[in-house]
């Protein structure tokens, strides 16, 4: 599934679920930073695109994923 121009594969969604399930205290920001690291999702300065990732995570959650 492509969300915010990134492919969130079934494997990646499962990995996110595992992360959240094993560490339920993590904030959405912390989860977004981890997903950015996994996807090498950075801006032109090399910083994680955390806001874009949070938007993607919100959209995935709204779809029940």
Secondary structure, 3 states (H helix, E strand, C coil): CEECCEECCHHHHHHHHHHHHHCCCCCHHHHHHHHHHHHCCECCCCCECHHHHHHHHHHHHHCCC
